Amino acid sequence: MTATAGIIIKIHECLVMGAFTYPLGRTGDSTIAEAKACLQAVIFGEEMGFRDLVIEGDALIVIKKLKSDSTDR
């Protein structure tokens, strides 16, 4: 699966301060894509000079992975 992250930085939910897309390349599953997108959002926010960030994403994927009893690589 090839994935791309779309990242938007907003202030007070209305003023867009920055946006970009980041190619994540080939990822094994959606959980890895979500983790990579989160990392890129943090890096982008830090590069723009923000110290407090709220990261939003598809939390259902992460919750399902955390609840799973299977061992991950």
C-alpha positions as CSV (number, residue, x, y, z in Angstrom):
1,M,0.0,0.0,0.0
2,T,1.3,3.4,-0.9
3,A,0.2,6.3,1.3
4,T,0.4,10.1,1.4
5,A,-0.2,12.2,4.5
6,G,-2.1,15.5,4.3
7,I,-1.3,17.8,7.1
8,I,-2.9,21.2,8.0
9,I,-1.9,23.5,10.9
10,K,-4.8,25.7,12.1
11,I,-5.2,28.2,14.9
12,H,-8.5,28.2,16.7
13,E,-10.1,25.8,14.2
14,C,-10.4,28.5,11.5
15,L,-7.2,30.2,10.5
16,V,-4.9,27.9,8.4
17,M,-1.2,28.6,9.2
18,G,0.3,25.9,7.0
19,A,-0.5,22.8,4.9
20,F,1.4,20.2,3.0
21,T,1.3,16.6,1.8
22,Y,4.0,14.1,2.6
23,P,4.5,10.9,0.6
24,L,4.8,8.0,3.1
25,G,5.9,5.5,0.5
26,R,5.0,1.9,0.8
27,T,3.6,1.0,4.2
28,G,2.7,-2.4,5.5
29,D,-0.6,-1.5,7.0
30,S,-2.7,1.5,7.9
31,T,-1.4,1.6,11.5
32,I,2.1,2.3,10.2
33,A,0.8,4.9,7.8
34,E,-1.0,6.6,10.7
35,A,2.1,6.6,12.9
36,K,4.3,8.0,10.1
37,A,1.7,10.8,9.4
38,C,1.6,11.7,13.1
39,L,5.4,11.9,13.2
40,Q,5.4,14.2,10.1
41,A,2.8,16.4,11.7
42,V,4.9,16.9,14.8
43,I,8.0,17.6,12.7
44,F,6.1,20.1,10.5
45,G,4.6,21.9,13.6
46,E,8.0,22.1,15.2
47,E,9.6,23.5,12.1
48,M,6.9,26.2,12.0
49,G,7.8,27.2,15.5
50,F,4.7,25.9,17.4
51,R,5.3,24.5,20.9
52,D,1.7,23.2,21.7
53,L,0.1,20.9,19.1
54,V,-3.0,18.9,19.0
55,I,-2.7,16.0,16.5
56,E,-5.8,14.6,15.0
57,G,-6.0,11.4,13.1
58,D,-7.9,8.1,12.6
59,A,-7.7,7.0,16.2
60,L,-9.9,3.9,15.6
61,I,-7.0,2.2,13.8
62,V,-4.7,2.9,16.7
63,I,-7.2,1.7,19.3
64,K,-7.9,-1.5,17.4
65,K,-4.1,-2.2,17.2
66,L,-3.7,-1.6,20.9
67,K,-6.6,-3.9,21.8
68,S,-5.2,-6.7,19.6
69,D,-3.6,-9.7,21.4
70,S,-1.4,-10.4,18.4
71,T,2.3,-9.7,18.5
72,D,3.6,-7.1,16.1
73,R,7.0,-7.0,14.5
